[in-house]
Amino acid sequence: MDLNWLRDFECLARTQNFTRAADERNITQSAFSRRIKALESWVGLPLVNRATYPVQLTEAGAQFLPVATTAMSHLSEARQTLRDADRGEHRFIRFSVLHTISVNFLANRIETLQHSMTDIRTRVISDSLSTCCELLVEGAVDIMLCYTHSAVSLTIDEAAFDRKDLLTDRLIPVATACAARDNGWNLDNRTGKDIPYLAYERTSFLGMVVDHAIGRKPFRAETIYVDGLVEAIKRRLMAGSGFAWMPETAIHSELADGTLVRVGGDDWVEHLTIAAYANPSQFDKTTRDLWEVL
């Protein structure tokens, strides 16, 4: 069971229209339909009559709707009760963050801020971009940090949140100096053997940005490893297994000491922005103070 299925079902029952409900839930109509079908599979019975217009609930759907709305209400009340209990002297400011940003940016940033804001307490949830966005929309976190890029759209209504750009990062194709030198790895060289390539999942944020970097350029590489985590790919990278695109913040020291080198010119580099999203109208004073200096 996914709580979003209940929210989708309530929205469909209210709008009586798949297209309008999908727009309201900020997902594609096909994805929305799959989630309704998943809920029906979980219940074991059809909940909506798709043959009518506007869409009508089946008898089972009409019986299930008050159960779903009550369950969501009880969960929201329980969550708020727990949060209220956490809003004492040591309330935690909650972040949802892409894992690599948490490791290579946010941890150090919070450490610095705590020297001047000694009363702040933070709780960080490191996860995928879609999960980070869901947590922000649901109000489960105060602030979300993620990468932004012109080629990739976020799964939130950006107009509903304040945005603060924190840092410009670069996504750079790199390899260990020894492996690049010994094997002559260079993406700008269009002859010779394919270069072993350590790739991100194509559906991940960085995977889509890399696809934009490659574009229609001749790409002399053979994918030998695929992962969704920067840190996992970096481990293979540092072992000399191949080349990979890396956020500069994740390899700053290795580039500085020459352990890693670029294997392509500026045409292969993509610029990213580390951005923070939040709804400051929901902040208490401590969270607002942190947002101002973040």
Buried (B, 14 or more C-beta within 10 A) or exposed (E): EEBBBBBBBBBBBEBBBBEBBBBBBBBEBEEBBEBBBBBBEEBEEBBBEEEEEEBBBBEBBEEBBEEBBEEBEEEEEEEEEEBEEEEEEEBBBBBBBBBBBBBBBBBEBBEEBBEEEEEBEBEBBBBBBBEBBBBBBBBEBBBBBBBBBEEBEBBBEEEEBEBBEBBEBBBBBBBBBEBBEEBEBBBEEEEEEEBBBBBBBEEBBBBBBBBEBBEEEEBBBEEBBBBBBBEBBBEBBBEBBBBBBBBBBBBEEBBEEEBBBBBBEEEBBBEBBBBBBBBBEEBEEBBBBBBEEB
